[in-house]
Amino acid sequence: QANYNITPGNDITAVLKCDGKNVLDKLRWGFLPKWAVGSATVKPVINAVSETIYKKKFFVNAVKRSRCIVPMDGFYEWAAQPNGSAKIPYYFKRRQSLPFAVAAIYEQIEIKDTLGKVTSVNVCAILTCEANDIVKPIHSRMPMIIKDMNIDEWLSIADLDEISFNLFSAPIQPEFLEAYRVSTLVNSPKNNGENLIQPE
């Protein structure tokens, strides 16, 4: 089902490798490693900075062994205004309107509800990198896009080291994307429809 306004804490459709096969699954957007479950001070994280991910205990095990991709048609970024007024949303999509793959990491954790029932949940974070020249005028960061020809390798490497990771993490070429301004309706998670990605 199409979703035009996914917000943190909701489910994201992702592709991950399971027993040698690519599997489509629902992951909750908000990453938490197993050792942090139940901590009152550690909160779920929605984005992981690619440049420092191997230096963070929070992410390092997942990036080595539990990588996935989030297939999408586009993403939003918001441009700050010099006068301090409300930020302006922009929509970024692949040229020719083709879908593309964004790098992510995931972890299976156990969550206990208020009645004490324990449920296994896959949680994830999207990886970000330095913005390319098409995104940079709007925002300094962007999702880390995996080239089509590299998707299976990204999913398959059993123990990804930092040197190999850096081969995937460069910002996608600017000509890969196009961008345009969209309605501020996207600022509210209550709004969800194709009208959110129409040019303003």
Steps between C-alpha positions, in 0.01 A plus 500: 500500500632842404616721786586863432585615852685242709593633843735367772353215702297371206577197285726521195499241223854368460694227320744289700695179440363191673645150439656623178178648363378860476196537724249785518418589860353773718748673732418755766677830430703571813815296558603365839772238561412203721720622785309830521151352527334607824741787565333814625770720346555339156241591239436352153690669217353549152817600309859376521786718376701293251829681558513403870296180510800273567601716796162465673436201725130571445516405128817307427373143542198566282694665218740207493235227499140629474465725198191551288365738239188714505348520151337835434380736230626814672576685823438842654741758634419841649676825415559743785400860432733798571225688682434209734155426356370145452725268301397424142465132400651362180451161340794314348442220252697298253495626143254310282309442827664161558520349849835484678662339804608678818746334739376404845594284797272295720490299822252252642412597855242391756253758630285451809160672508320634808346156565838330491452333161828472307503555123791468255532807278745589224605864541701702250687822428562661163861586417583854396798651321620844398257666259580509130469818294126455433412456870760734654310826429214360710674287764853395596411129530321248279410129505784269400377361167631162385556470126285236332802287404626499862178405681559125521857549618386746770250244627726196470840575655509302826736722700538838331816684600542877495714508185238304305222711650662815362459364147121528546475823698588778254209736419313398186578710191291821482355405160336196664243725672265785427326722755207736532310685770189334647217601732552551873219245546780245527601661831210326673505119539120511477530575128579212268421493131637545152427874522797532738750435220340731243707812408398810694 
